[in-house]
Amino acid sequence: MRAILNTGRTIWQGQAIEAGKDLKLYVDAAAIVYMNPEMMRELGVKEGDNVKVISEYGDVVVKVAEAKEALPEDMIYIPMGPWANRVVRPNTDSTATPSFKNIPVEVIPTDEEVLDMPTLMKKVYGKLGQI
């Protein structure tokens, strides 16, 4: 399923950051994708299922969460953080900030696991000391 990805901060994510980014609490708050119920039905997924979000910049596995407020049609939302960073446009256009909005993506159901932050970082950047 094609979609447009937007990212940003959430209150729940902010609380989890304070507890520690290496905790399950942070994974539960940031390694998710919010979707409208209609999109979830069309994709054949339910809350808590894993999906892979794929852009031209990379891919990431996250858990589905039903949007609390309606999103515009065909839009999904991943909280800003290491999981979203795998699929956002890395070019900063001299602003020192990647492009976190309006990213075309493909969303597919998957049996792959959602990685915790240390494992995600190792997968992306290699083992510490080998970067």
MOVEN-V817359 format. One record per backbone hydrogen bond with DSSP energy under -1.0 kcal/mol. NH is the residue of the N-H (numbers start at 0). CO is the residue of the C=O. E is the energy in kcal/mol with one decimal. If there is no record, write none. Layout:
nh | co | e
NH | CO | E
NH | CO | E
This chain:
nh | co | e
2 | 104 | -2.3
3 | 73 | -2.6
4 | 102 | -2.9
5 | 75 | -1.9
6 | 99 | -1.7
13 | 9 | -2.0
14 | 10 | -2.0
15 | 11 | -2.1
16 | 12 | -2.3
17 | 13 | -1.5
18 | 14 | -1.1
19 | 15 | -1.8
22 | 19 | -1.6
26 | 22 | -1.6
27 | 23 | -3.0
28 | 24 | -1.1
29 | 25 | -2.1
30 | 26 | -2.6
32 | 62 | -2.7
33 | 76 | -3.5
34 | 64 | -2.1
39 | 35 | -2.1
40 | 36 | -2.5
41 | 37 | -2.4
42 | 38 | -2.2
43 | 39 | -1.2
44 | 39 | -2.5
47 | 63 | -2.8
48 | 45 | -2.4
50 | 61 | -2.7
51 | 107 | -3.2
52 | 59 | -3.0
53 | 105 | -2.9
54 | 57 | -3.1
59 | 52 | -1.8
61 | 50 | -2.4
62 | 30 | -2.4
63 | 48 | -2.8
64 | 32 | -2.6
66 | 34 | -3.0
74 | 71 | -2.0
75 | 3 | -2.6
76 | 33 | -1.7
77 | 5 | -1.7
79 | 7 | -2.7
84 | 80 | -2.6
86 | 83 | -2.0
87 | 83 | -1.1
88 | 98 | -1.1
94 | 91 | -1.9
98 | 88 | -1.8
102 | 4 | -2.3
104 | 2 | -2.6
105 | 53 | -2.5
106 | 0 | -2.9
107 | 51 | -2.2
109 | 49 | -2.0
119 | 115 | -2.7
120 | 116 | -2.8
121 | 117 | -2.2
122 | 118 | -2.4
123 | 119 | -2.2
124 | 120 | -3.3
125 | 121 | -1.9
129 | 126 | -2.4
